[in-house]
Amino acid sequence: MADIMEPDIPQACLAKHPLNALVEAPFKAYLQALRQALAAGDATEHTRHPALKTLIEALGPGIIATNEPRQVTDCGKPDMEAMKGAVPLGYLETKEIGKNWTQRNGES
């Protein structure tokens, strides 16, 4: 398991954009939740979903993250879907931290 570290972001960078203050706390909470979930060392891909759902929903009012939605894209079934009302904001896949998935899947 790869170590989950706090990002090293200079305070001057955080002060430059007003949105940074809104997302800093949710991201810190996300990293802490991941540390706790992965601490036992026997986590699966699904272990990461609750922390990610909480993070996505904390990024704005009315955002709903659905874990393992029905097949909604032409490329398969995503791990998570983020919506605001009827508007899809994105589809997410969770993967093991620290793995090089391009090499693992045989792509160059």
N, C-alpha and C positions, 0 to 999 in steps of 0.2 A: 504494500500500500504506500503510495506517495504521501509525503508530508503535506498537510494543508497549512499554508502559511498566510499570515496577514499580508496583503499587498503593501509594498513599500512605496507609498504615495506621499511626496513632499506636501506639507501643509499649504504651501503657496499655490499648488495646483488645485487643491480642494477649495480654496477661497475664490478661484477665478470664475466659476460658473455656479449660478444659484441652484441648479438641479443637484449638484454634488452633495449639498447638505441634506437634501431629501432622500437620497439613496444610500448615504454612508451607513446609517444605522441598520437598514434592512440587509445590506451586504455583510456587515459585521455579524449580525444575528445568523445569517445563512452560513457563514464560515464556522461559527461556533456550533451550530446544529450539525453540520457535517462532521466536525471533529468528534462530537459526542456519538453520532450514529456509527461512525467508522472505527471507534476506539476498540471495540471487541476484536476486530480483525477478521470477522467472518461475514462481512457485508456483501450483499449482492447489488446488482444495478438498481433494484427496486428500493434499497435502503436509502438512496439519495432523494427519492421522490418527495417525501413530506417536506424536507427543507427547501427544495426547489419550489414547490407549490406555495409555501409560505412567502418566499422571496418574491415570486412573480406577483402574487396578490397584494404585497405591500408596496409595489411600485406605483400604484395609482388607484383611486376610488373606482369601483365598478369592474375591476379586472378580476376575472375568474379563471383559475387554472384547473383543468380537468385531467386527472391521472388516467392514463390509458383510455382515451376516448375511442369510440368506434372508428372504423376506417374512414378517414375524412379527406385523405389526399390521394392523388393519383400514384403516389410512390409508396403507399403502404400505410401502416398504422403507427403513428408517432407515440412516444412514451407519454407526452403531455401536450395539451392544447391550451393556449392562452386566448381568452376572448374578452371583449368589452361589449356587453350586450350581444347583438347578433354579428358583430364585426370580429373576424379572426385577427388576432395580433401576431400569432406565430405558432409554430409547432416545434416541439423540443424533443431531443433524444438525450438520454443520460448514458454516459459511458464511464468505465473505470478510470479513476484519476491516475495519470502518469503513463498510461498505455499509448503507444503509437498505433492508432487504428488504421492508418494508411498502410503501414508495413504488415500489420496483422492480417488485413484483408487481401493481401497480395497485390495491392496497387502500387504503382511507382510514383 
